[in-house]
């Protein structure tokens, strides 16, 4: 069995005896739980860095990188409206790249 590297491995490598009190697939739910004091949690940098009550527990641990795919039907991928959305997403992603990588806590 190979363990994941990076921040996602925090429970097995840094806190092997930790008790999980909440599992959620929604970042806002996790944010609320951490702010309310239920424990620590893995949150997106761009979300948690903006919150004044939170701080990084392991600031030197690299964040996990996930690939993001935009699936567009070939019949509409070159239409003006769809192309405008794709271009806007690419531009915004480039503008907030450091924040997404956890290198900057300032919102863009």
DSSP file (Angstrom, degrees, kcal/mol; ACC not computed):
  #  RESIDUE AA STRUCTURE BP1 BP2  ACC     N-H-->O    O-->H-N    N-H-->O    O-->H-N    TCO  KAPPA ALPHA  PHI   PSI    X-CA   Y-CA   Z-CA
    1    1 A X              0   0    0      0, 0.0     2,-0.5     0, 0.0     0, 0.0   0.000 360.0 360.0 360.0 127.9    0.0    0.0    0.0
    2    2 A X        -     0   0    0      0, 0.0     2,-0.2     0, 0.0     0, 0.0  -0.874 360.0-138.4-103.2 127.8    1.4    3.3   -1.0
    3    3 A X        -     0   0    0     -2,-0.5     2,-0.1     1,-0.1     6,-0.1  -0.559  24.2-109.2 -81.8 146.4    0.6    6.4    1.1
    4    4 A X        -     0   0    0     -2,-0.2     2,-0.2     4,-0.1    -1,-0.1  -0.457  32.6-133.8 -69.1 146.4   -0.2    9.7   -0.6
    5    5 A X        +     0   0    0     -2,-0.1     3,-0.4     3,-0.1     2,-0.2  -0.640  62.8  32.5 -98.2 161.4    2.4   12.4   -0.2
    6    6 A X  S >  S-     0   0    0     -2,-0.2     3,-1.4     1,-0.2    57,-0.2  -0.513 116.2 -28.5  92.5-162.5    1.7   16.0    0.7
    7    7 A X  G >  S+     0   0    0     55,-1.3     3,-1.9     1,-0.3     4,-0.2   0.776 125.8  68.3 -66.4 -28.4   -1.0   17.4    2.9
    8    8 A X  G 3  S+     0   0    0     -3,-0.4     3,-0.5     1,-0.3    -1,-0.3   0.720  94.2  59.3 -65.5 -18.2   -3.5   14.6    2.2
    9    9 A X  G <> S+     0   0    0     -3,-1.4     4,-2.7     1,-0.2     5,-0.5   0.361  73.4 106.8 -88.9   7.3   -1.3   12.2    4.1
   10   10 A X  H <>>S+     0   0    0     -3,-1.9     4,-1.6     1,-0.2     5,-1.5   0.842  75.5  51.7 -57.5 -37.0   -1.5   14.2    7.3
   11   11 A X  H  45S+     0   0    0     -3,-0.5     7,-0.4    -4,-0.2    -1,-0.2   0.913 117.3  35.7 -70.2 -41.0   -3.8   11.8    9.1
   12   12 A X  H  45S+     0   0    0     -3,-0.3    -2,-0.2    -4,-0.2     4,-0.2   0.820 128.8  32.1 -83.5 -30.0   -1.7    8.7    8.5
   13   13 A X  H  <5S+     0   0    0     -4,-2.7     3,-0.2     2,-0.1    -3,-0.2   0.836 131.3  25.5 -97.0 -35.9    1.8   10.3    8.8
   14   14 A X  T  <5S+     0   0    0     -4,-1.6    -3,-0.2    -5,-0.5    -4,-0.1   0.758 135.9  23.4-101.0 -28.5    1.4   13.1   11.3
   15   15 A X    > < +     0   0    0     -5,-1.5     3,-1.9    -4,-0.2    -1,-0.2  -0.502  65.2 160.9-135.5  64.6   -1.5   12.0   13.4
   16   16 A X  T 3  S+     0   0    0      1,-0.3    -1,-0.1    -3,-0.2    -5,-0.1   0.759  79.8  45.2 -63.3 -24.1   -1.8    8.2   13.1
   17   17 A X  T 3  S+     0   0    0     -3,-0.1    -1,-0.3     2,-0.1    -5,-0.1   0.263  84.6 130.2-101.6  12.0   -3.9    7.9   16.2
   18   18 A X    <   -     0   0    0     -3,-1.9     2,-0.6    -7,-0.4    -3,-0.1  -0.309  55.3-130.4 -67.5 148.8   -6.3   10.8   15.4
   19   19 A X        -     0   0    0     -2,-0.0     2,-0.5     2,-0.0    -1,-0.1  -0.891  14.9-134.7-102.4 124.2  -10.0   10.2   15.6
   20   20 A X        +     0   0    0     -2,-0.6     3,-0.1     1,-0.2    19,-0.0  -0.668  28.0 172.2 -78.5 124.1  -12.0   11.4   12.6
   21   21 A X        +     0   0    0     -2,-0.5     2,-0.3     1,-0.3    -1,-0.2   0.563  65.2  22.8-107.6 -13.7  -15.1   13.2   13.8
   22   22 A X        -     0   0    0      2,-0.0     2,-0.4    16,-0.0    -1,-0.3  -0.967  53.4-171.6-155.1 135.3  -16.4   14.5   10.5
   23   23 A X        +     0   0    0     -2,-0.3     2,-0.3    -3,-0.1    -3,-0.0  -0.996  21.8 163.6-123.5 134.9  -16.1   13.5    6.9
   24   24 A X        -     0   0    0     -2,-0.4    -2,-0.0     1,-0.0     3,-0.0  -0.990  38.5-151.0-148.6 153.8  -17.5   15.9    4.2
   25   25 A X  S    S+     0   0    0     -2,-0.3     2,-0.4     1,-0.0    -1,-0.0   0.045  78.4  84.2-111.3  24.4  -17.2   16.4    0.5
   26   26 A X     >  -     0   0    0      1,-0.1     4,-2.0     2,-0.0     3,-0.3  -0.988  65.8-150.7-131.6 122.1  -17.9   20.1    0.7
   27   27 A X  H  > S+     0   0    0     -2,-0.4     4,-2.8     1,-0.2     5,-0.2   0.851  98.0  54.4 -61.7 -36.6  -15.2   22.7    1.5
   28   28 A X  H  > S+     0   0    0      2,-0.2     4,-2.5     1,-0.2    -1,-0.2   0.881 107.2  50.8 -67.6 -36.3  -17.6   25.1    3.2
   29   29 A X  H  > S+     0   0    0     -3,-0.3     4,-2.2     2,-0.2    -2,-0.2   0.924 112.5  46.7 -64.3 -43.9  -18.8   22.4    5.6
   30   30 A X  H  X S+     0   0    0     -4,-2.0     4,-2.5     2,-0.2     5,-0.2   0.911 111.2  52.0 -64.0 -42.1  -15.2   21.6    6.4
   31   31 A X  H  X S+     0   0    0     -4,-2.8     4,-2.7     1,-0.2     5,-0.2   0.942 110.5  47.8 -59.0 -48.5  -14.4   25.2    6.9
   32   32 A X  H  X S+     0   0    0     -4,-2.5     4,-2.2     1,-0.2    -1,-0.2   0.902 111.5  51.0 -59.6 -41.9  -17.4   25.7    9.3
   33   33 A X  H  <>S+     0   0    0     -4,-2.2     5,-2.5     2,-0.2     6,-0.4   0.912 112.5  45.3 -64.2 -42.8  -16.4   22.6   11.3
   34   34 A X  H ><5S+     0   0    0     -4,-2.5     3,-1.3     1,-0.2     5,-0.3   0.925 113.1  49.8 -67.4 -44.4  -12.8   23.8   11.7
   35   35 A X  H 3<5S+     0   0    0     -4,-2.7    -1,-0.2     1,-0.3    -2,-0.2   0.869 108.0  54.6 -62.1 -36.5  -13.8   27.3   12.6
   36   36 A X  T 3<5S-     0   0    0     -4,-2.2    -1,-0.3    -5,-0.2    -2,-0.2   0.533 121.7-108.4 -76.6  -5.5  -16.3   25.9   15.2
   37   37 A X  T < 5S+     0   0    0     -3,-1.3    -3,-0.2    -4,-0.4    -2,-0.1   0.686  75.6 135.6  91.9  18.4  -13.5   24.0   16.8
   38   38 A X  S   <S-     0   0    0     -5,-2.5     2,-0.3     1,-0.2    -4,-0.2   0.713  76.3 -83.8 -70.8 -18.2  -14.3   20.4   15.8
   39   39 A X        -     0   0    0     -6,-0.4     2,-0.2    -5,-0.3    -1,-0.2  -0.976  61.4 -41.1 150.0-161.3  -10.6   19.8   14.9
   40   40 A X        +     0   0    0     -2,-0.3     2,-0.3    -3,-0.1    -5,-0.0  -0.629  54.0 178.7 -97.8 161.3   -8.2   20.4   12.1
   41   41 A X        -     0   0    0     -2,-0.2     2,-0.7   -10,-0.0    -2,-0.0  -0.994  35.5-103.0-158.6 159.5   -8.9   19.8    8.5
   42   42 A X        +     0   0    0     -2,-0.3     2,-0.3   -34,-0.1   -12,-0.1  -0.793  48.6 171.6 -88.7 117.5   -7.5   20.0    5.0
   43   43 A X        -     0   0    0     -2,-0.7     2,-0.1   -13,-0.1   -15,-0.0  -0.904  41.2 -91.4-126.8 152.9   -8.9   23.1    3.3
   44   44 A X    >>  -     0   0    0     -2,-0.3     4,-2.7     1,-0.1     3,-1.1  -0.417  35.1-129.9 -60.8 136.3   -8.2   24.8    0.0
   45   45 A X  H 3> S+     0   0    0      1,-0.3     4,-2.6    55,-0.2     5,-0.3   0.900 106.3  57.1 -55.1 -44.6   -5.6   27.5    0.6
   46   46 A X  H 34 S+     0   0    0      1,-0.2    -1,-0.3     2,-0.2     4,-0.2   0.736 114.4  38.6 -63.1 -22.4   -7.7   30.2   -1.2
   47   47 A X  H <4 S+     0   0    0     -3,-1.1     3,-0.5     2,-0.1     4,-0.4   0.892 121.0  39.5 -90.8 -51.4  -10.5   29.5    1.2
   48   48 A X  H >< S+     0   0    0     -4,-2.7     3,-1.3     1,-0.2     6,-0.3   0.847 107.1  61.9 -73.1 -35.3   -8.7   29.0    4.5
   49   49 A X  T 3< S+     0   0    0     -4,-2.6    -1,-0.2    -5,-0.3    -3,-0.1   0.769 101.2  55.7 -63.7 -23.9   -6.0   31.7    4.1
   50   50 A X  T 3  S+     0   0    0     -3,-0.5     2,-0.5    -5,-0.3    -1,-0.3   0.652  86.8  94.2 -80.4 -15.6   -8.8   34.4    3.9
   51   51 A X    X   -     0   0    0     -3,-1.3     3,-1.2    -4,-0.4    -4,-0.0  -0.673  65.5-151.6 -87.4 124.0  -10.2   33.4    7.3
   52   52 A X  T 3  S+     0   0    0     -2,-0.5    -1,-0.1     1,-0.2    -4,-0.0   0.719  92.3  53.9 -68.3 -21.1   -8.9   35.4   10.2
   53   53 A X  T 3  S+     0   0    0      2,-0.0     2,-0.3     0, 0.0    -1,-0.2   0.523  98.2  78.7 -90.2  -4.9   -9.4   32.7   12.8
   54   54 A X    <   +     0   0    0     -3,-1.2     2,-0.3    -6,-0.3   -19,-0.0  -0.750  50.4 177.2-108.2 151.4   -7.4   30.0   10.9
   55   55 A X        -     0   0    0     -2,-0.3     2,-0.3     0, 0.0    -6,-0.0  -0.971  39.9 -94.1-142.5 158.2   -3.8   29.3   10.5
   56   56 A X        -     0   0    0     -2,-0.3     3,-0.5     1,-0.2     4,-0.0  -0.570  25.0-159.9 -75.3 129.9   -1.8   26.6    8.8
   57   57 A X  S    S+     0   0    0     -2,-0.3     2,-0.4     1,-0.3    -1,-0.2   0.907  92.3  21.4 -75.8 -43.0   -0.9   23.8   11.1
   58   58 A X  S >  S+     0   0    0      1,-0.1     3,-1.5     3,-0.1    -1,-0.3  -0.728  72.7 172.5-123.6  80.1    1.9   22.5    8.9
   59   59 A X  T 3  S+     0   0    0     -3,-0.5    -1,-0.1    -2,-0.4    -2,-0.1   0.683  75.6  56.5 -67.4 -16.1    2.8   25.5    6.7
   60   60 A X  T 3  S+     0   0    0     -3,-0.1     2,-0.4     2,-0.1    -1,-0.3   0.566  81.7 100.6 -92.2  -7.0    5.8   23.8    5.1
   61   61 A X  S <  S-     0   0    0     -3,-1.5    -3,-0.1     1,-0.1   -54,-0.1  -0.653  79.6-119.1 -79.6 127.9    3.9   20.8    3.8
   62   62 A X        -     0   0    0     -2,-0.4   -55,-1.3     1,-0.1     2,-0.1  -0.366  27.2-115.0 -66.1 140.7    3.2   21.2    0.1
   63   63 A X        -     0   0    0     38,-0.4     2,-0.2   -57,-0.2    -1,-0.1  -0.410  33.2-104.1 -71.1 153.7   -0.4   21.3   -0.9
   64   64 A X        -     0   0    0     -2,-0.1     2,-0.5   -58,-0.0    -1,-0.1  -0.530  31.8-137.5 -74.1 144.2   -1.8   18.5   -3.0
   65   65 A X        -     0   0    0     -2,-0.2     2,-0.4    -3,-0.1    36,-0.0  -0.908  17.8-168.5-106.9 130.3   -2.3   19.3   -6.7
   66   66 A X        -     0   0    0     -2,-0.5     2,-0.3     2,-0.0     0, 0.0  -0.919  22.0-122.3-114.4 142.5   -5.4   18.1   -8.4
   67   67 A X        -     0   0    0     -2,-0.4     2,-0.5     2,-0.0    -2,-0.0  -0.593  23.0-152.2 -78.7 145.2   -5.9   18.2  -12.2
   68   68 A X        -     0   0    0     -2,-0.3     2,-0.4     2,-0.0    -1,-0.0  -0.984  11.0-168.9-122.6 127.0   -8.9   20.2  -13.3
   69   69 A X        -     0   0    0     -2,-0.5     2,-0.6     2,-0.0    -2,-0.0  -0.931  13.0-157.7-119.0 138.6  -10.7   19.3  -16.5
   70   70 A X        -     0   0    0     -2,-0.4     2,-0.6     2,-0.0    -2,-0.0  -0.969  15.5-155.8-111.7 116.6  -13.3   21.2  -18.4
   71   71 A X        +     0   0    0     -2,-0.6     2,-0.4     2,-0.0    -2,-0.0  -0.831  16.4 176.3 -98.8 123.8  -15.3   18.9  -20.6
   72   72 A X        -     0   0    0     -2,-0.6     5,-0.1     5,-0.0     2,-0.1  -0.990  34.4-112.2-130.1 132.8  -16.9   20.6  -23.6
   73   73 A X    >>  -     0   0    0     -2,-0.4     3,-1.7     1,-0.1     4,-1.1  -0.379  27.1-125.9 -62.5 138.7  -18.9   18.9  -26.4
   74   74 A X  T 34 S+     0   0    0      1,-0.3     4,-0.3     2,-0.2    -1,-0.1   0.760 105.8  64.2 -61.5 -25.7  -17.0   19.2  -29.7
   75   75 A X  T 34 S+     0   0    0      1,-0.2    -1,-0.3     2,-0.1     3,-0.1   0.747 116.8  26.0 -70.2 -21.8  -20.0   20.7  -31.4
   76   76 A X  T X4 S+     0   0    0     -3,-1.7     3,-1.6     1,-0.1     6,-0.3   0.430  89.3 101.0-120.1  -0.8  -19.9   23.8  -29.2
   77   77 A X  T 3< S+     0   0    0     -4,-1.1    -2,-0.1     1,-0.3    -3,-0.1   0.726  90.3  41.0 -63.6 -20.8  -16.3   24.1  -28.1
   78   78 A X  T 3  S+     0   0    0     -4,-0.3    -1,-0.3     4,-0.1    -2,-0.1   0.333  86.1 117.1-108.9   6.6  -15.5   26.8  -30.6
   79   79 A X  S <> S-     0   0    0     -3,-1.6     4,-2.9     1,-0.1     5,-0.2  -0.411  76.0-113.7 -71.3 154.2  -18.7   28.8  -30.3
   80   80 A X  H  > S+     0   0    0      1,-0.2     4,-2.1     2,-0.2     5,-0.1   0.884 112.0  47.3 -57.6 -45.2  -18.2   32.4  -29.0
   81   81 A X  H  > S+     0   0    0      2,-0.2     4,-1.7     1,-0.2    -1,-0.2   0.926 115.9  43.3 -66.2 -44.9  -20.0   31.9  -25.7
   82   82 A X  H  > S+     0   0    0     -6,-0.3     4,-2.4     1,-0.2    -2,-0.2   0.917 113.9  51.2 -67.7 -42.4  -18.3   28.7  -24.7
   83   83 A X  H  X S+     0   0    0     -4,-2.9     4,-2.8     1,-0.2    -1,-0.2   0.870 107.2  54.9 -61.5 -37.0  -14.9   30.1  -25.9
   84   84 A X  H  X S+     0   0    0     -4,-2.1     4,-2.3    -5,-0.2    -1,-0.2   0.897 108.8  47.5 -64.0 -40.4  -15.5   33.2  -23.7
   85   85 A X  H  X S+     0   0    0     -4,-1.7     4,-2.5     2,-0.2    -2,-0.2   0.929 112.7  48.6 -65.7 -45.1  -16.1   31.0  -20.6
   86   86 A X  H  X S+     0   0    0     -4,-2.4     4,-2.3     1,-0.2    -2,-0.2   0.931 112.9  47.7 -60.7 -46.2  -13.0   28.9  -21.4
   87   87 A X  H  X S+     0   0    0     -4,-2.8     4,-2.5     1,-0.2    -1,-0.2   0.899 111.6  50.4 -62.7 -41.2  -10.8   32.0  -21.9
   88   88 A X  H  X S+     0   0    0     -4,-2.3     4,-2.5     2,-0.2     5,-0.2   0.899 110.7  49.2 -64.8 -41.3  -12.2   33.6  -18.7
   89   89 A X  H  X S+     0   0    0     -4,-2.5     4,-2.3     2,-0.2    -2,-0.2   0.910 112.5  47.8 -64.7 -42.0  -11.4   30.5  -16.6
   90   90 A X  H  X S+     0   0    0     -4,-2.3     4,-2.1    -5,-0.2    -2,-0.2   0.916 113.1  48.2 -64.2 -43.0   -7.9   30.3  -18.0
   91   91 A X  H  X S+     0   0    0     -4,-2.5     4,-2.0     2,-0.2    -2,-0.2   0.923 113.7  46.1 -64.8 -45.2   -7.3   34.0  -17.3
   92   92 A X  H  X S+     0   0    0     -4,-2.5     4,-1.9     2,-0.2    -2,-0.2   0.905 111.5  52.1 -65.5 -42.1   -8.6   33.8  -13.7
   93   93 A X  H  < S+     0   0    0     -4,-2.3    -1,-0.2    -5,-0.2    -2,-0.2   0.902 110.2  48.5 -61.3 -41.3   -6.7   30.7  -13.0
   94   94 A X  H >< S+     0   0    0     -4,-2.1     3,-0.9     1,-0.2     4,-0.3   0.884 110.1  52.7 -65.7 -38.3   -3.5   32.3  -14.2
   95   95 A X  H 3< S+     0   0    0     -4,-2.0     3,-0.2     1,-0.2    -2,-0.2   0.835 117.7  35.6 -67.5 -33.7   -4.2   35.4  -12.1
   96   96 A X  T 3X S+     0   0    0     -4,-1.9     4,-2.6     1,-0.2    -1,-0.2   0.126  80.9 119.0-107.0  20.5   -4.7   33.4   -8.9
   97   97 A X  H <> S+     0   0    0     -3,-0.9     4,-1.9     1,-0.2     6,-0.2   0.902  74.9  49.6 -54.5 -47.9   -2.0   30.7   -9.5
   98   98 A X  H  4>S+     0   0    0     -4,-0.3     5,-2.9    -3,-0.2     6,-0.9   0.887 112.0  49.1 -61.7 -38.9    0.1   31.6   -6.5
   99   99 A X  H >45S+     0   0    0      4,-0.2     3,-1.2     1,-0.2    -1,-0.2   0.913 110.2  50.5 -66.1 -42.5   -3.0   31.5   -4.2
  100  100 A X  H 3<5S+     0   0    0     -4,-2.6   -55,-0.2     1,-0.3    -2,-0.2   0.825 109.9  51.3 -63.9 -31.0   -4.0   28.1   -5.7
  101  101 A X  T 3<5S-     0   0    0     -4,-1.9   -38,-0.4    -5,-0.2    -1,-0.3   0.478 116.5-115.1 -84.2  -3.0   -0.6   26.8   -5.1
  102  102 A X  T < 5S+     0   0    0     -3,-1.2    -3,-0.2    -4,-0.3    -2,-0.1   0.688  85.5 116.7  78.6  17.9   -0.6   28.0   -1.4
  103  103 A X  S   <S+     0   0    0     -5,-2.9     2,-0.4    -6,-0.2    -4,-0.2   0.554  72.5  38.5 -95.2  -9.7    2.2   30.4   -2.0
  104  104 A X        -     0   0    0     -6,-0.9    -2,-0.2    -8,-0.1    -1,-0.2  -1.000  52.9-166.1-143.1 136.9    0.2   33.6   -1.3
  105  105 A X        +     0   0    0     -2,-0.4     2,-0.5    -3,-0.1    -1,-0.1   0.469  63.5 102.3-100.5  -2.4   -2.5   34.3    1.3
  106  106 A X  S    S-     0   0    0      1,-0.0    -7,-0.1     2,-0.0   -56,-0.1  -0.700  75.7-124.1 -82.8 123.7   -3.6   37.5   -0.4
  107  107 A X              0   0    0     -2,-0.5    -2,-0.1     1,-0.1    -1,-0.0  -0.399 360.0 360.0 -63.3 142.3   -6.8   37.2   -2.3
  108  108 A X              0   0    0     -2,-0.1    -1,-0.1   -12,-0.1    -2,-0.0   0.442 360.0 360.0 -88.3 360.0   -6.5   38.3   -5.9
